[in-house]
Amino acid sequence: MAKTAGIVIIGNEVLSGKTQDTNSHYLARELRALGVELRRVLVIPDEVELIGREIAAFSREFDFVFTTGGVGPTHDDVTMAGIAHGFGVKVIHHPELERRLRERHGQNINEARLRMAEVPEGADLVGEGSLYAPVAKLKNVYIFPGIPKVLQDRFEAIKERFREAPYFLKVVFSKEGEGVIASILNDLLASFPDLLLGSYPVLDNPDYRVKLTLESKDANYLDRAFQKLLGALPKGSILRTEGS
């Protein structure tokens, strides 16, 4: 069984359309490459009680939880408070973060800057890197900032801790549409119920009409399903295939 993950995107700016979320797409792609099954993506506003309730629920349901956004020194950065609320702990200044902040800013340290040291009580810091984008971890919840470049740098530093057995992938580009091949796909799943089968119609490519993806963590199982599909599709309907 693959380890599972959930992503919680936190920010009024995403819900209002002021900011386009790219973090969930990045994390989804990276987690898939690591062999982790992403099960849900949720976008919620900057509300302490809601953040706490949803993240605590995600923590119970999934092996890994990733949050993005709401980490910073301003009034709407309430992710740390929300997570602390959800797990029934206080928000504290992490001693290592506070030490580094005071070392960096010296006499210019102020309350706003010290907010960057806040974490839920009991949280650990994981990974190395920027003082302004620590990855705080509480239980199975990894708390990331919302700035895409910073999130990507921080995830890159710790991603190997999530690596599982990989997914193997094969792709078939069909010249026939779903109306022709749907029964073939249904029969394939009946024979290979554990196969992850995707069917994606394409409207703007004259060369093929459907992109089919077959995935499994069992390479032999995948190959047998792939060969069955190739034998079942109408003659001349396959433009090309991809995958090892």
C-alpha positions as CSV (number, residue, x, y, z in Angstrom):
1,M,0.0,0.0,0.0
2,A,1.3,3.4,-0.9
3,K,1.7,6.0,1.8
4,T,-1.0,8.7,1.5
5,A,-0.9,12.5,1.7
6,G,-3.2,15.5,1.9
7,I,-2.4,19.1,1.1
8,V,-4.1,22.1,2.8
9,I,-3.7,25.4,1.0
10,I,-4.3,28.3,3.4
11,G,-5.0,31.8,2.3
12,N,-7.8,34.2,1.5
13,E,-5.8,35.4,-1.5
14,V,-6.2,32.0,-3.2
15,L,-10.0,31.8,-2.6
16,S,-10.5,35.4,-3.8
17,G,-8.5,34.8,-7.0
18,K,-5.8,37.3,-6.2
19,T,-3.2,34.6,-6.1
20,Q,-3.1,31.5,-8.3
21,D,-2.1,28.4,-6.3
22,T,0.8,26.6,-7.9
23,N,2.0,24.9,-4.8
24,S,-0.5,22.0,-4.8
25,H,0.5,21.2,-8.4
26,Y,4.2,21.2,-7.6
27,L,3.7,19.0,-4.5
28,A,1.3,16.6,-6.3
29,R,3.9,16.0,-9.0
30,E,6.8,15.6,-6.6
31,L,4.9,13.3,-4.3
32,R,3.9,11.1,-7.2
33,A,7.5,10.8,-8.3
34,L,8.4,9.8,-4.7
35,G,5.7,7.0,-4.7
36,V,3.3,8.8,-2.4
37,E,-0.4,8.8,-3.2
38,L,-2.0,12.3,-2.9
39,R,-5.6,11.8,-1.8
40,R,-6.9,15.3,-1.3
41,V,-6.2,19.0,-1.8
42,L,-8.2,21.5,0.3
43,V,-8.1,25.3,0.1
44,I,-9.3,27.2,3.2
45,P,-9.3,30.8,4.4
46,D,-7.1,32.3,7.2
47,E,-9.3,31.3,10.1
48,V,-7.8,29.8,13.2
49,E,-10.5,27.4,14.2
50,L,-11.1,26.2,10.6
51,I,-7.4,25.6,10.1
52,G,-7.1,23.7,13.3
53,R,-10.2,21.5,12.6
54,E,-9.3,20.6,9.0
55,I,-5.6,19.9,9.6
56,A,-6.3,17.8,12.6
57,A,-8.7,15.8,10.5
58,F,-6.2,15.5,7.7
59,S,-3.6,14.3,10.2
60,R,-5.8,11.5,11.3
61,E,-6.7,10.4,7.7
62,F,-3.4,10.6,5.9
63,D,0.2,9.5,6.5
64,F,1.6,12.9,5.5
65,V,0.0,16.4,5.6
66,F,1.5,19.4,3.9
67,T,0.3,22.9,4.6
68,T,1.2,26.0,2.6
69,G,0.6,29.7,3.3
70,G,-0.1,31.8,6.4
71,V,3.4,31.6,7.7
72,G,4.9,35.1,8.3
73,P,4.9,38.2,10.5
74,T,1.6,39.9,9.5
75,H,-2.0,39.8,10.9
76,D,-3.3,37.2,8.4
77,D,-0.4,34.7,9.1
78,V,-2.4,32.5,11.4
79,T,-1.4,29.0,10.3
80,M,0.8,28.3,13.3
81,A,-2.0,29.4,15.7
82,G,-4.5,27.3,13.7
83,I,-2.5,24.2,13.8
84,A,-1.7,24.7,17.5
85,H,-5.4,25.1,18.2
86,G,-6.2,21.9,16.2
87,F,-3.9,19.8,18.3
88,G,-4.6,21.5,21.6
89,V,-1.2,23.1,22.2
90,K,0.2,26.5,22.6
91,V,2.1,28.6,20.1
92,I,5.7,29.1,21.3
93,H,8.9,30.7,20.1
94,H,11.2,27.9,18.9
95,P,14.4,28.5,20.8
96,E,16.7,27.8,17.8
97,L,14.7,30.0,15.5
98,E,14.6,32.8,18.1
99,R,18.3,32.5,18.6
100,R,19.0,32.8,14.9
101,L,16.6,35.7,14.5
102,R,18.2,37.7,17.3
103,E,21.7,36.9,16.0
104,R,20.7,38.2,12.5
105,H,18.8,41.3,13.5
106,G,20.6,42.3,16.7
107,Q,19.1,45.5,18.2
108,N,16.6,45.7,15.2
109,I,14.7,42.7,16.4
110,N,11.0,43.5,17.0
111,E,7.8,41.6,17.8
112,A,6.9,41.2,14.1
113,R,10.3,39.6,13.3
114,L,10.0,37.4,16.3
115,R,6.7,36.0,14.9
116,M,8.9,34.1,12.4
117,A,10.1,32.0,15.4
118,E,6.6,30.9,16.2
119,V,5.7,27.2,16.0
120,P,3.1,25.0,17.7
121,E,4.5,23.6,21.0
122,G,6.1,20.2,20.3
123,A,7.0,21.0,16.7
124,D,10.4,20.0,15.3
125,L,12.4,21.8,12.6
126,V,13.3,19.6,9.6
127,G,15.8,20.3,6.8
128,E,18.5,22.9,6.5
129,G,18.2,26.4,5.0
130,S,16.6,29.7,5.1
131,L,15.8,31.2,8.5
132,Y,12.7,32.8,7.0
133,A,11.2,29.6,5.7
134,P,11.7,26.8,8.3
135,V,9.8,23.6,7.8
136,A,8.2,23.0,11.1
137,K,6.8,19.5,11.7
138,L,4.1,18.7,14.2
139,K,3.3,15.0,14.3
140,N,2.8,14.1,10.6
141,V,2.1,17.7,9.5
142,Y,4.7,19.6,7.6
143,I,4.2,23.4,7.6
144,F,5.4,25.3,4.5
145,P,5.4,28.9,3.6
146,G,3.2,29.9,0.6
147,I,5.9,31.5,-1.6
148,P,6.4,28.9,-4.3
149,K,10.2,29.3,-4.7
150,V,10.8,29.1,-1.0
151,L,8.4,26.1,-0.7
152,Q,10.2,24.3,-3.5
153,D,13.6,24.9,-2.0
154,R,12.4,23.6,1.4
155,F,10.7,20.6,0.0
156,E,13.7,19.7,-2.1
157,A,15.8,19.7,1.1
158,I,13.6,17.1,2.9
159,K,11.8,15.2,0.1
160,E,13.9,12.0,0.5
161,R,12.2,11.3,3.9
162,F,9.0,10.7,1.9
163,R,10.3,8.3,-0.7
164,E,8.4,5.0,-1.2
165,A,8.4,2.3,-3.8
166,P,7.9,4.1,-7.1
167,Y,4.9,4.1,-9.4
168,F,5.6,2.6,-12.9
169,L,3.9,4.3,-15.8
170,K,2.9,3.4,-19.3
171,V,1.1,5.7,-21.7
172,V,-0.9,4.9,-24.8
173,F,-2.1,7.6,-27.4
174,S,-5.2,6.4,-29.1
175,K,-6.6,7.6,-32.4
176,E,-10.0,6.4,-31.3
177,G,-12.3,8.3,-28.9
178,E,-13.6,7.2,-25.6
179,G,-16.9,6.1,-27.1
180,V,-15.1,3.5,-29.1
181,I,-12.7,2.2,-26.4
182,A,-14.7,2.6,-23.2
183,S,-15.8,-1.0,-23.1
184,I,-12.2,-2.1,-23.6
185,L,-11.1,0.0,-20.7
186,N,-13.9,-1.4,-18.5
187,D,-12.9,-5.0,-19.4
188,L,-9.2,-4.1,-18.6
189,L,-10.1,-2.9,-15.1
190,A,-12.2,-6.0,-14.6
191,S,-9.1,-8.2,-15.3
192,F,-6.7,-5.9,-13.4
193,P,-8.7,-4.2,-10.6
194,D,-5.6,-2.8,-8.9
195,L,-4.5,-1.0,-12.0
196,L,-4.6,2.8,-11.9
197,L,-6.1,3.6,-15.3
198,G,-6.6,7.1,-16.6
199,S,-8.4,8.2,-19.8
200,Y,-8.0,11.8,-20.9
201,P,-9.7,13.1,-24.1
202,V,-7.8,15.6,-26.2
203,L,-9.7,18.1,-28.4
204,D,-6.9,20.1,-29.9
205,N,-4.5,17.5,-31.3
206,P,-5.2,16.1,-34.8
207,D,-3.0,13.0,-34.2
208,Y,-4.8,11.4,-31.3
209,R,-8.0,11.6,-29.4
210,V,-7.4,10.0,-26.0
211,K,-4.3,9.7,-23.8
212,L,-4.4,6.6,-21.7
213,T,-2.2,6.2,-18.6
214,L,-1.6,2.9,-16.8
215,E,0.1,2.9,-13.4
216,S,1.1,0.4,-10.8
217,K,3.8,-0.2,-8.2
218,D,4.1,-3.7,-9.5
219,A,6.0,-3.6,-12.8
220,N,5.0,-7.1,-13.9
221,Y,1.4,-6.4,-13.1
222,L,1.6,-3.2,-15.2
223,D,3.2,-4.9,-18.1
224,R,0.6,-7.6,-18.2
225,A,-2.2,-5.1,-18.2
226,F,-0.4,-3.0,-20.8
227,Q,0.0,-6.0,-23.2
228,K,-3.7,-6.9,-22.7
229,L,-4.7,-3.3,-23.6
230,L,-2.5,-3.2,-26.7
231,G,-4.1,-6.5,-27.9
232,A,-7.6,-5.3,-27.3
233,L,-7.5,-1.8,-28.9
234,P,-8.7,-1.6,-32.5
235,K,-6.1,-2.3,-35.2
236,G,-4.4,0.9,-36.3
237,S,-5.7,2.9,-33.4
238,I,-2.5,3.3,-31.5
239,L,-0.4,6.3,-32.4
240,R,2.4,5.6,-30.0
241,T,3.2,4.4,-26.5
242,E,5.5,5.7,-23.8
243,G,7.0,4.2,-20.6
244,S,9.5,1.6,-19.6
